[in-house]
Amino acid sequence: MATFSNAKENLVGTSVVTLLTADSPTVVTGCSIANRHGSTSSVSLYVQEGSEIYYVAKDRSIDGGHSFEAISGNKLFLKTGDILKAIGATEDSFDIIVSVLDAI
C-alpha cells in the first residue's frame, strides 16, 4: 500500500548525505532546501543509479536565511535502488525536507 512520508536531514554540509533510498518505486512530490546561515552558499541534489549520477540541482546558490524548492510542481520518479543525495559547499549549512509517496 502506498504511503506518504518525509525524509529530513539537517546540517547538510560538505559531506554527501543520503536523503532517500528507494526500496520500491517512489514518487518525490517535493523537496525544500533551506540555508541556515547568514551568507550565500551552494548545494547540489542528485539521484544516483548504480555508478551514474543525475543532477536535479547542481551548485545551486541559496542566499543566507532563504530556501529553494528543488522539486516543486513536477514529480521525480525513482526506481527501486535509486538514491537521492545532497552535498553543500559550506559545512552544516542546509536543512532538507523531501516529501515522498512510496510503495506505489
For each residue, the residues with C-beta under 8 A, 3 or more apart:
1: 103
2: 101 102 103 104
3: 101 102 103
4: 99 100 101
5: 99 100 102
6: 97 98 99 100
7: 19 20 84 97 98 100
8: 95 96 97 98
9: 12 17 19 86 95 96
10: 36 95 96
11: 36 92 93 94 95
12: 9 17 43 86 87 88 92 93 94 95 96
13: 87 88 90 91 92 93 94
14: 87 88 89 90 91
15: 87
16: 85 86 87
17: 9 12 85 86 87 96
18: 21 83 84 85
19: 7 9 84 85 86 96 98
20: 7 26 28 78 83 84 98 100
21: 18 81 82 83 84
22: 25 26 78 79 80 81 82 83 84 102
23: 26 80 102 103
24: 80 102 103 104
25: 22 77 78 79 80 102 103 104
26: 20 22 23 77 78 82 100 101 102 103 104
27: 75 76 77 78 100 101 102 104
28: 20 31 71 75 76 77 78 84 98 99 100
29: 71 75 99 100 101
30: 69 71 72 97 98 99
31: 28 45 56 69 70 71 72 76 96 97 98 99
32: 67 68 69 70 96 97
33: 43 45 60 62 67 68 70 86 94 95 96
34: 62 66 67 68 94 95 96
35: 40 41 43 62 63 64 65 66 67 93 94
36: 10 11 65 92 93 94 95
37: 41 64 65 90 93
38: 64 65
39: 64 90
40: 35 61 62 63 64
41: 35 37 61 62 64 88 89 90 93 94
42: 59 60 61 62 88 89
43: 12 33 35 57 59 60 62 68 86 87 88 89 93 94
44: 55 57 58 59 60 86 87 88
45: 31 33 55 56 57 60 70 84 85 86 96
46: 53 54 55 56 58 84 85 86
47: 53 54 56 76 78 82 83 84 85
48: 52 53 54 82 83 85
49: 52 54 79 81 82 83
50: 81
51:
52: 48 49
53: 46 47 48
54: 46 47 48 49
55: 44 45 46 58
56: 31 45 46 47 70 71 76
57: 43 44 45 60 68 70
58: 44 46 55
59: 42 43 44 89
60: 33 42 43 44 45 57 68 70
61: 40 41 42
62: 33 34 35 40 41 42 43 66 67 68 94
63: 35 40 66
64: 35 37 38 39 40 41
65: 35 36 37 38
66: 34 35 62 63
67: 32 33 34 35 62
68: 32 33 34 43 57 60 62
69: 30 31 32 72
70: 31 32 33 45 56 57 60
71: 28 29 30 31 56 74 75 76 98
72: 30 31 69
73:
74: 71
75: 27 28 29 71
76: 27 28 31 47 56 71 84
77: 25 26 27 28
78: 20 22 25 26 27 28 47 82 84
79: 22 25 49 82
80: 22 23 24 25
81: 21 22 49 50
82: 21 22 26 47 48 49 78 79
83: 18 20 21 22 47 48 49
84: 7 18 19 20 21 22 28 45 46 47 76 78 98
85: 16 17 18 19 45 46 47 48
86: 9 12 16 17 19 33 43 44 45 46 94 96
87: 12 13 14 15 16 17 43 44
88: 12 13 14 41 42 43 44 91 93 94
89: 14 41 42 43 59 93
90: 13 14 37 39 41 93
91: 13 14 88
92: 11 12 13 36
93: 11 12 13 35 36 37 41 43 88 89 90
94: 11 12 13 33 34 35 36 41 43 62 86 88
95: 8 9 10 11 12 33 34 36
96: 8 9 10 12 17 19 31 32 33 34 45 86
97: 6 7 8 30 31 32
98: 6 7 8 19 20 28 30 31 71 84
99: 4 5 6 28 29 30 31
100: 4 5 6 7 20 26 27 28 29
101: 2 3 4 26 27 29 104
102: 2 3 5 22 23 24 25 26 27
103: 1 2 3 23 24 25 26
104: 2 24 25 26 27 101
